[in-house]
Amino acid sequence: MTRPRAANRPSSALLSRRELLQAGSIGALTLGLPGVVAAGVDGRRGLGSGAAEKSCIFILLCGGPSHLDTWDLKPGAPAEIRGPYNPIATAVPGMRISELHPRLATLTRHFSLIRSMTHVGNISNHFDAMHHCLSGQADAPADSPYIGSILAKVRPNERNFASYIWLIKCVGDPVFCAPNIGTGGHLGVTYSPLFVGSATNHPAMPEFKPPDELLPAVPRERLQERRRLLEALNPAERAGVANRALSDWQDLHGRAFELTDGPSGRQAFDLQQEPVTVRERYGMHPLGQNLLLARRLVEAGVGFVTVNGWTGPAPGVVGGGPPSSSWDMHGGEMGMGNAFGNGSYGMGWCLPRLDEALSALLIDLNDRGLLESTLVVVTGEFGRTPRINESGANPGRQHWPSCYSAIVAGGGIRAGMVYGESDKIGAFVQSKPVRPQDLGATIYHALGVPLDLRLGKDGFTRPVSSGEPIMELFG
């Protein structure tokens, strides 16, 4: 029995085998892009059409910064607790921060401090503390998705190529990396982030390259030929089910083309488009240029950007701890040098870089009218011990989960206030404790996600948060 010719099919017939094979030659463009094409298909409004309604830049100071030397100094404590830095006055009367943050001191009317962060239980290893911090939960199950993955699920990007991007994945010893950073937890890999950059390929480098996922696997001319073929597969007279199915399928692949070949997939990563003065204001180091890149990604429509707070190697310094985890400042006990020095794991190097980059980000977002719609969160997975451990000429501080600090700004956050208080040596929370689940709930609230929303798999659902948003932080 011979098959009927394609010309004799009714207009509602399914695609022919030849058409599917032709179109299938393009299909590889959509594979291997976690959280990218799937996010775009929900929107149906094209790519790169402007900033999302609400976004978050989550700056993770991997390793755990010392709250006692940054945003919660204790000048009246003994020398072995207070450390070498003095507090300085800020634009907000009564709010004092480290003398190594002179730029941020002028911008305190743009952000608020939380001085009462605390982990539930004594979680003092990076792996577990990161898991709870990034999932926004306490006692987080092993398969918990992280905040960025949850937001990619419930607030899919309608305007761009990705909902969730991570600028420099934590690397080195696995203890620094929470288990579900690249998996999406129980939500699946579709909602994992698009990782951008590394210790050897970051935007402070002249030869920085965007992620491979944004580069076409075929020459540009062949890519354009395939696009023309794709567009020709939808005759105007075709109607009914087949037309709708083809339209959806065509939309999906069209976004893959835009991702690989369109301006939105490349321009956001092209920092050469920024004036030299702007780049220099952020600082020509990994943290500075990644925060500038985060601003560009938010402008392009990305909803959640995690930035590793790695400040890069200090000039002329070789060795030290693992790359991209600047803030694990143990001192000589772990071969990282003086935590109060100018080496790669010294606050004399890292704090001025953070001051430079974060102040530039806040000014830039405010000047561009993006601060109100962009929540900025700056935190580590825990703090550091009140008592300094002396290790010869290389002192440092150990992990401390009981009390630490965070910065929050934008996204409707009331600025210029201090929330919570630690005791006289910064060891324990004295008032208004903020647990990981409370910070997570605050992020969801700022971004308009209902806290009673439930997600799960296999018929079992869980609330996105078990915490309470800090309503005092909202105006």
Summary of the structure (lengths in Angstrom):
residues: 475
radius of gyration: 24.3
end to end distance: 74.7
largest distance: 94.6
contacts: 1690
relative contact order: 0.20
helix: 36%
strand: 15%
